[in-house]
Amino acid sequence: MNWRVPALVALCDIESARREVDVVRATAERTAQPFLLHVAEHCGSAIALCEGRLADAEAMARRSHEWSRLLTGRDASGVYGIQMFGIRREQGRLAEIAPVIRFMAADATRAGQWRPGLASLLVELGMETEARRELARVAADGLEGFRPSLWLASLTYLTDACAALGDEATAELLYPELASFHGANVMIGHAVACYGAVDRYLGMLATTLGAWERAEMHFERAMALNRRMGAATWLAHTGYQYGRMLVTRGERERGAPLLGEAEALAARIGMPVLLERTRALGTARPAPSLPDGLSFREVQILALVARGLSNREIGAELFISEHTAANHIRSILRKTGCANRTEAASYAHRHSLVDA
């Protein structure tokens, strides 16, 4: 019965998974076996977080942890750590567990498995310099070290951090790894955590890379799946990220309904950080109009082209790869109808974009 729960979560049938957990818990209580109760409660916590029942998620995570302390031969501290990280993040209380995450990330015996979580935590706490340093370490060392254990969790935590910081180099590493999970539901371990549609994270990475059409496709799929699952928490985050992308592109009218839904969900569930971000974005000044559908990043790169910088020099200036710079320039030439860099430079001068 315990195996049915993660199977249902993986199949995106959260409602059936919740009903199954109720049956499992009732049966486990009759057996009085700590392991069965531990698993039933941590599955219930993951589902409650997904559905936006944060108080229930916390209570179940604590009960699961208490039962796990009666077990022998099994260290369940990682389960509790992952669950409380997710819950505290939505409650805006990550600062309470920051010392623990730092300690675990620095623990050589864990091979830095918690470093992605640390990067996400640093971004949430506004410590951007430290977060960039962690992402730089990850980019230098590669992703393989995370594959044996917290692989999918690591990809999502790193996506949260690099999307918030606009780190294109890390986004380039992450996108192809996450792309193999597109259309699926993010499930960590044996239903230890559920973060909703993978396409939300793919949309965030595509946005970071300036691939707007791909980002919109991913966000549309994520909205549909999270809505169908009743995953209110992740529907709120998807609406925010999708709306944020559209506002950045200057499509405020399209983004406003998404931000409005995200704000309403965040207020109802009790997600103060997301609520503040959504409101700030909704009341921000209208984005200036840019010619021919150019994004802000493309205008920035176009200005550097007009100054005579090469792709390599543009990459160094903006902390992106030469390959990413070349992709942006191809998009600029396509949108502006320019045949080459010389015409693009002339276009930048005509539209007063050189000092952008």
Secondary structure, DSSP 8 states (H G I E B T S, - for coil): -TTHHHHHHHTT-HHHHHHHHHHHHHHHHHHT-HHHHHHHHHHHHHHHHHHT-HHHHHHHHHHHHHHHTT-SS---HHHHHHHHHHHHHHHT-GGGGHHHHHHHHH-GGGTTTTHHHHHHHHHHTT-HHHHHHHHHHHHHH-SGGGTTSSHHHHHHHHHHHHHHHT-HHHHHHHHHHHHTTTTSEEEETTTTEEEEEHHHHHHHHHHHTT-HHHHHHHHHHHHHHHHHHT-HHHHHHHHHHHHHHHHHTT-HHHHHHHHHHHHHHHHHHT-HHHHHHHHHHHTS------GGG--HHHHHHHHHHHTT--HHHHHHHHT--HHHHHHHHHHHHHHHT-SSHHHHHHHHHHTT-TT-
